[in-house]
């Protein structure tokens, strides 16, 4: 009986000690889990940043704006509008000047081309004149050979009657030679005339192109002057 009572007491003591240990451990874990929540509460409790106050306008400026009358305000508005109009007019003047410069540049280019083609036309015309002069010289020589041919023919008629010192055969040979020379000179004269005609055609072609370039030069120059005149008038009126 005594042994059974001792064993039952021991079991009860173990149960009590086990329950105490479990309760102790449970309280310790609860305290550990509850501690990290404190920083969050402290962060929430931290004071919010106060926005900086904008500096209030000075009393002097406020007084100046309050002291302005209606007439002064209208004058300020007119001055602002005038300055804006002047700036816009200045921009328009700059644009017109640029356009006038561009048209003037084009006019100068077309004038340069006109002068170049006019010079080529003059050269071709001078060559044509030179070829015509050479052709005239060759025709003059051919005329001289034909005159000598006629003289030999008249001598040939006299040789048949015995009045000429030369034999008829030599006279016929000289007549054939003069015919050949005159034909040769006529052929060369025709070549020179063909070359002269070719140079005349080239001169006409260059003059036609030069006339077109001159017309374009006048158009662009007129436009450049018109734009420059507009820019001058706008500058005088607005500035």
Residue pairs with C-beta under 8 A, 6 or more apart in sequence:
68 76
85 238
86 238
86 239
89 234
89 235
89 237
89 238
89 239
90 238
90 239
92 231
92 234
93 231
93 234
93 235
93 238
93 239
96 227
96 228
96 230
96 231
96 234
97 227
97 228
97 231
99 227
100 223
100 224
100 225
100 227
100 228
100 231
101 224
103 220
103 221
103 223
103 224
103 227
104 220
104 221
104 224
106 216
106 220
107 216
107 217
107 218
107 220
107 221
107 224
108 217
110 213
110 214
110 216
110 217
110 220
111 213
111 214
111 217
113 209
113 210
113 213
114 210
114 213
114 214
114 217
115 210
117 206
117 207
117 209
117 210
117 213
118 206
118 207
118 210
120 202
120 203
120 206
121 202
121 203
121 204
121 206
121 207
121 210
122 203
124 199
124 200
124 202
124 203
124 206
125 199
125 200
125 203
127 195
127 196
127 199
128 195
128 196
128 197
128 199
128 200
128 203
129 196
131 192
131 193
131 195
131 196
131 199
132 192
132 193
132 196
134 189
134 192
135 188
135 189
135 190
135 192
135 193
135 196
136 189
138 185
138 186
138 188
138 189
138 192
139 185
139 186
139 189
141 181
141 182
141 185
142 181
142 182
142 183
142 185
142 186
142 189
143 182
145 178
145 179
145 181
145 182
145 185
146 178
146 182
148 174
148 178
149 175
149 178
149 179
149 182
152 171
152 174
152 175
152 178
153 175
155 164
155 166
155 171
156 164
156 168
156 171
156 172
156 175
158 164
159 166
159 167
159 168
159 171
160 168
164 171
